[in-house]
Amino acid sequence: MKPEPLGSISTYLSPLDEDLAARLEDLWGRYPALSGFSVRGADALPAPLRTAVLENALVVAEVGVDPILGSEYSERISDEIAVALLDFVKDRPEAADLLRDRPFARHVH
């Protein structure tokens, strides 16, 4: 007799959350040195830069990468995160509210 499946852990997640989780898993998989990052609104930028961006812009901030890899690597990962999130918001405009003012961290087991 085959046991009943227990179901999916993600049954409580909305389709939007599931889409975000899949995109984050892709980032974590491509960049093992990435430990986390946050997404902030334009108010996280220094005052002189705020005038050059839209009020509702999202900003990738506080990117956590092993410092031994250097600033160029960290900047590349920051750019990759920004592109991944831009694609997400383009595909799902309602995602902007889900991302704003939120930290994201790698799960370590």
N, C-alpha and C positions, 0 to 999 in steps of 0.2 A: 504494500500500500504506500502510495506516494504522499508525503506530508503536505499539508496546505501551505501555500506560500504566505509569508508573513507580510508581504506588501512592500511598498517602497517607503524609504525614510522621507522622501521628498513629497509625500502625498499632501502635506500641509502647505507646500509652496505654490504660489500662483504661477501661471505660465510665464509671467514677466520675471519673477524671481528665478525660475528654472533657467530661463534664457540667460540671465545675468550670471548665474552659477556656472553654466557651461562656458561662457566667455571667460570668466575668471579662471576656471580650471585650465583652459587653453593657455592663458598668460602664465599661470604657475608652472605649467608643464614646459613651456618654452624658456622660462627664466628661473631656474632653480635657485639662483642667488637672491631673487626678489622675496622679501619677507612681508611686505605690506605697503600700503599707500592710502591716501585719503583723497576725497573729492570735495572741493569747497566751492563756494560762490566767488564771484569776482571781488568781493570785499576782502578776500584773502591776499590779493595782490597788493604790492606797495602802491601808495597813492598816485604817484606819477604814471603808473601803468594802467590804473583803473579807467582812466579816461579813454584809453585806446581799445577797450573791449566792451562788449554788450553787457548790460546790467544783469541779464540772466545767464551769463556765461558760466561754464563749469571749468574749474581749474584743478589739475592733478597736483597734489601737494604731498609733502612728507613721504617721499618714496624711500622705502627702507631696502637698501642693498648693501651687501658686504663691502665695507670701505676699501678693502684690499684690491677690489676690481677697478677702482678709479672713477673719476668723475665722468669721463667719456662714456663708460659703460652705463653709469647711472642715468645720464642724459638720454642715452639710446633707449633704455627701458622706459623712462618717463615718456618719451615720444611714442613708443609702442603702446603704452597704456592709454595715452591720449587718443591714438588712432582707433584702438579697440573700443573705447567708450564712445567716440564720435560715431563709429559704425553702429553701435548699439542704439544710440539716441536717434540716428537717422532712420534705422529700421523700426524703432519703437519710441516715438516722441514722448510718450508718457513716462519713459524711463528717466528723464532728467530729474524729476522729483524724487525718484527712488535713489538716485546717486548723490544728490546734493547733500553736503555736510555729513558725509558718512565715511568711516574708516573701513578698510578691507585688509584682512590679515590672512596669511597662509596658515592652514591648520597643520599642526605637527602632531603626529601620533607616536 
